[in-house]
Amino acid sequence: MSREWRIGLGYDLHRLAAGRKLLLGGVPVSFELGLVGHSDADVVLHAVTDAVLGAAGLPDIGEQFPDTDPAWKDADSRKLFELAMVRVERQGFEVSNIDIIIHAERPKLSAYKRLIAESVARLAGCMPSHVNVKAKTNEGLGPVGEGLAIACTAAAMLVMRPSA
């Protein structure tokens, strides 16, 4: 019996500002600036959430957790991702693997990549070896390259559970 496989793509970008914590993939990152958003602005979890929702054929994060709803003000993106995963699992899917690219001129993220992969894997219910995290600069170009924002691109592969 063949299993159904689905791919989803997610992207997010938030500007940096003083007075905010920097969270990437649910991991606190030591930096003088943080990301601005209606929730905690974790670009990694927002992009990953959109990737898994898209792969499952579900509406995007903005539709499911709109910034016009006060219930999501300052929301923990780990909770948003967990709620999204419940919906993905109801569709009969589980995460096969996730690939993440964090676009940031600074801070340098090499020391955080493994921690981010472990955090995302724990939330997604898969092994850390099934989550890959890369960090890229924008070579000084655009808002990311100018150090004004951080962005993230994520791809998720889902597979239909055998019992579904």
Contacts in CASP RR format, 6 or more apart in sequence:
PFRMAT RR
TARGET T0000
AUTHOR 0000-0000-0000
METHOD contacts of the structure
MODEL  1
MSREWRIGLGYDLHRLAAGRKLLLGGVPVSFELGLVGHSDADVVLHAVTD
AVLGAAGLPDIGEQFPDTDPAWKDADSRKLFELAMVRVERQGFEVSNIDI
IIHAERPKLSAYKRLIAESVARLAGCMPSHVNVKAKTNEGLGPVGEGLAI
ACTAAAMLVMRPSA
1 162 0 8 1.000
3 159 0 8 1.000
3 160 0 8 1.000
3 162 0 8 1.000
4 159 0 8 1.000
4 160 0 8 1.000
5 96 0 8 1.000
5 157 0 8 1.000
5 158 0 8 1.000
5 159 0 8 1.000
5 160 0 8 1.000
6 54 0 8 1.000
6 55 0 8 1.000
6 56 0 8 1.000
6 57 0 8 1.000
6 93 0 8 1.000
6 157 0 8 1.000
6 158 0 8 1.000
6 159 0 8 1.000
7 55 0 8 1.000
7 155 0 8 1.000
7 156 0 8 1.000
7 157 0 8 1.000
7 158 0 8 1.000
8 51 0 8 1.000
8 52 0 8 1.000
8 54 0 8 1.000
8 55 0 8 1.000
8 155 0 8 1.000
8 156 0 8 1.000
8 157 0 8 1.000
8 158 0 8 1.000
9 50 0 8 1.000
9 51 0 8 1.000
9 54 0 8 1.000
9 153 0 8 1.000
9 154 0 8 1.000
9 155 0 8 1.000
10 47 0 8 1.000
10 48 0 8 1.000
10 50 0 8 1.000
10 51 0 8 1.000
10 54 0 8 1.000
10 153 0 8 1.000
10 154 0 8 1.000
10 155 0 8 1.000
10 156 0 8 1.000
11 47 0 8 1.000
11 50 0 8 1.000
11 151 0 8 1.000
11 152 0 8 1.000
11 153 0 8 1.000
11 154 0 8 1.000
12 43 0 8 1.000
12 46 0 8 1.000
12 47 0 8 1.000
12 50 0 8 1.000
12 151 0 8 1.000
12 152 0 8 1.000
13 43 0 8 1.000
13 143 0 8 1.000
13 144 0 8 1.000
13 149 0 8 1.000
13 150 0 8 1.000
13 151 0 8 1.000
13 152 0 8 1.000
14 35 0 8 1.000
14 36 0 8 1.000
14 37 0 8 1.000
14 41 0 8 1.000
14 43 0 8 1.000
14 149 0 8 1.000
14 150 0 8 1.000
14 151 0 8 1.000
15 35 0 8 1.000
15 36 0 8 1.000
15 143 0 8 1.000
15 148 0 8 1.000
15 149 0 8 1.000
16 22 0 8 1.000
16 33 0 8 1.000
16 34 0 8 1.000
16 35 0 8 1.000
16 36 0 8 1.000
16 147 0 8 1.000
16 148 0 8 1.000
16 149 0 8 1.000
16 150 0 8 1.000
17 33 0 8 1.000
17 34 0 8 1.000
17 35 0 8 1.000
17 36 0 8 1.000
18 32 0 8 1.000
18 33 0 8 1.000
18 34 0 8 1.000
19 33 0 8 1.000
19 34 0 8 1.000
20 33 0 8 1.000
20 34 0 8 1.000
20 35 0 8 1.000
20 36 0 8 1.000
20 41 0 8 1.000
21 28 0 8 1.000
21 34 0 8 1.000
21 40 0 8 1.000
22 28 0 8 1.000
22 29 0 8 1.000
22 30 0 8 1.000
22 31 0 8 1.000
22 33 0 8 1.000
22 34 0 8 1.000
22 35 0 8 1.000
22 107 0 8 1.000
22 150 0 8 1.000
23 29 0 8 1.000
23 35 0 8 1.000
23 40 0 8 1.000
23 41 0 8 1.000
23 42 0 8 1.000
23 45 0 8 1.000
23 77 0 8 1.000
24 42 0 8 1.000
24 43 0 8 1.000
24 44 0 8 1.000
24 102 0 8 1.000
24 109 0 8 1.000
24 112 0 8 1.000
24 116 0 8 1.000
24 150 0 8 1.000
24 152 0 8 1.000
25 42 0 8 1.000
25 44 0 8 1.000
25 45 0 8 1.000
25 48 0 8 1.000
25 77 0 8 1.000
25 78 0 8 1.000
25 116 0 8 1.000
25 119 0 8 1.000
25 120 0 8 1.000
26 42 0 8 1.000
26 44 0 8 1.000
26 45 0 8 1.000
26 77 0 8 1.000
26 78 0 8 1.000
26 116 0 8 1.000
26 119 0 8 1.000
26 120 0 8 1.000
27 112 0 8 1.000
27 115 0 8 1.000
27 116 0 8 1.000
27 119 0 8 1.000
29 107 0 8 1.000
29 109 0 8 1.000
29 112 0 8 1.000
30 107 0 8 1.000
31 106 0 8 1.000
31 107 0 8 1.000
34 41 0 8 1.000
35 41 0 8 1.000
35 42 0 8 1.000
35 43 0 8 1.000
35 150 0 8 1.000
37 67 0 8 1.000
38 67 0 8 1.000
38 72 0 8 1.000
38 73 0 8 1.000
38 74 0 8 1.000
38 75 0 8 1.000
39 46 0 8 1.000
39 65 0 8 1.000
39 67 0 8 1.000
39 72 0 8 1.000
39 73 0 8 1.000
39 74 0 8 1.000
39 75 0 8 1.000
39 76 0 8 1.000
39 77 0 8 1.000
39 80 0 8 1.000
40 74 0 8 1.000
40 75 0 8 1.000
40 76 0 8 1.000
40 77 0 8 1.000
41 77 0 8 1.000
42 77 0 8 1.000
42 78 0 8 1.000
43 102 0 8 1.000
43 150 0 8 1.000
43 151 0 8 1.000
43 152 0 8 1.000
44 100 0 8 1.000
44 102 0 8 1.000
44 116 0 8 1.000
44 120 0 8 1.000
44 152 0 8 1.000
44 154 0 8 1.000
45 77 0 8 1.000
45 78 0 8 1.000
45 80 0 8 1.000
45 81 0 8 1.000
45 120 0 8 1.000
45 123 0 8 1.000
46 61 0 8 1.000
46 77 0 8 1.000
46 80 0 8 1.000
46 152 0 8 1.000
47 100 0 8 1.000
47 152 0 8 1.000
47 153 0 8 1.000
47 154 0 8 1.000
48 81 0 8 1.000
48 98 0 8 1.000
48 100 0 8 1.000
48 120 0 8 1.000
48 124 0 8 1.000
48 152 0 8 1.000
48 154 0 8 1.000
48 156 0 8 1.000
49 61 0 8 1.000
49 77 0 8 1.000
49 80 0 8 1.000
49 81 0 8 1.000
49 84 0 8 1.000
50 60 0 8 1.000
50 61 0 8 1.000
50 154 0 8 1.000
51 98 0 8 1.000
51 154 0 8 1.000
51 155 0 8 1.000
51 156 0 8 1.000
52 81 0 8 1.000
52 84 0 8 1.000
52 85 0 8 1.000
52 88 0 8 1.000
52 95 0 8 1.000
52 98 0 8 1.000
52 124 0 8 1.000
52 156 0 8 1.000
52 158 0 8 1.000
53 59 0 8 1.000
53 60 0 8 1.000
53 61 0 8 1.000
53 64 0 8 1.000
53 84 0 8 1.000
53 87 0 8 1.000
53 88 0 8 1.000
54 60 0 8 1.000
54 156 0 8 1.000
55 88 0 8 1.000
55 93 0 8 1.000
55 156 0 8 1.000
55 157 0 8 1.000
55 158 0 8 1.000
56 87 0 8 1.000
56 88 0 8 1.000
56 91 0 8 1.000
56 93 0 8 1.000
56 158 0 8 1.000
57 91 0 8 1.000
58 64 0 8 1.000
58 84 0 8 1.000
58 87 0 8 1.000
58 88 0 8 1.000
58 91 0 8 1.000
61 80 0 8 1.000
61 84 0 8 1.000
64 83 0 8 1.000
64 84 0 8 1.000
64 87 0 8 1.000
65 72 0 8 1.000
65 75 0 8 1.000
65 80 0 8 1.000
65 83 0 8 1.000
66 72 0 8 1.000
72 80 0 8 1.000
78 123 0 8 1.000
81 123 0 8 1.000
81 124 0 8 1.000
82 123 0 8 1.000
85 95 0 8 1.000
85 123 0 8 1.000
85 124 0 8 1.000
85 125 0 8 1.000
88 95 0 8 1.000
88 158 0 8 1.000
89 161 0 8 1.000
92 160 0 8 1.000
92 161 0 8 1.000
92 164 0 8 1.000
93 158 0 8 1.000
93 159 0 8 1.000
93 160 0 8 1.000
93 161 0 8 1.000
93 164 0 8 1.000
94 125 0 8 1.000
94 126 0 8 1.000
94 158 0 8 1.000
94 159 0 8 1.000
94 161 0 8 1.000
95 124 0 8 1.000
95 125 0 8 1.000
95 126 0 8 1.000
95 130 0 8 1.000
95 156 0 8 1.000
95 157 0 8 1.000
95 158 0 8 1.000
96 126 0 8 1.000
96 130 0 8 1.000
96 157 0 8 1.000
96 158 0 8 1.000
96 159 0 8 1.000
97 126 0 8 1.000
97 130 0 8 1.000
97 131 0 8 1.000
97 132 0 8 1.000
97 156 0 8 1.000
97 157 0 8 1.000
98 120 0 8 1.000
98 121 0 8 1.000
98 124 0 8 1.000
98 126 0 8 1.000
98 130 0 8 1.000
98 131 0 8 1.000
98 132 0 8 1.000
98 154 0 8 1.000
98 155 0 8 1.000
98 156 0 8 1.000
98 157 0 8 1.000
99 131 0 8 1.000
99 132 0 8 1.000
99 134 0 8 1.000
99 154 0 8 1.000
99 155 0 8 1.000
99 156 0 8 1.000
100 116 0 8 1.000
100 117 0 8 1.000
100 120 0 8 1.000
100 131 0 8 1.000
100 132 0 8 1.000
100 133 0 8 1.000
100 134 0 8 1.000
100 152 0 8 1.000
100 153 0 8 1.000
100 154 0 8 1.000
101 134 0 8 1.000
101 135 0 8 1.000
101 136 0 8 1.000
101 152 0 8 1.000
101 153 0 8 1.000
101 154 0 8 1.000
102 109 0 8 1.000
102 116 0 8 1.000
102 133 0 8 1.000
102 134 0 8 1.000
102 135 0 8 1.000
102 136 0 8 1.000
102 150 0 8 1.000
102 151 0 8 1.000
102 152 0 8 1.000
103 136 0 8 1.000
103 137 0 8 1.000
103 138 0 8 1.000
103 144 0 8 1.000
103 150 0 8 1.000
103 151 0 8 1.000
103 152 0 8 1.000
103 153 0 8 1.000
104 135 0 8 1.000
104 136 0 8 1.000
104 137 0 8 1.000
104 144 0 8 1.000
104 147 0 8 1.000
104 150 0 8 1.000
104 151 0 8 1.000
105 137 0 8 1.000
105 138 0 8 1.000
105 140 0 8 1.000
105 144 0 8 1.000
105 145 0 8 1.000
105 146 0 8 1.000
105 147 0 8 1.000
106 147 0 8 1.000
108 135 0 8 1.000
109 116 0 8 1.000
109 135 0 8 1.000
110 135 0 8 1.000
113 133 0 8 1.000
113 134 0 8 1.000
113 135 0 8 1.000
114 128 0 8 1.000
114 133 0 8 1.000
116 133 0 8 1.000
117 128 0 8 1.000
117 131 0 8 1.000
117 132 0 8 1.000
117 133 0 8 1.000
118 128 0 8 1.000
118 131 0 8 1.000
120 131 0 8 1.000
120 133 0 8 1.000
121 127 0 8 1.000
121 128 0 8 1.000
121 130 0 8 1.000
121 131 0 8 1.000
122 128 0 8 1.000
124 131 0 8 1.000
137 144 0 8 1.000
137 145 0 8 1.000
138 144 0 8 1.000
138 145 0 8 1.000
139 145 0 8 1.000
140 146 0 8 1.000
140 147 0 8 1.000
142 148 0 8 1.000
143 149 0 8 1.000
144 150 0 8 1.000
144 151 0 8 1.000
END
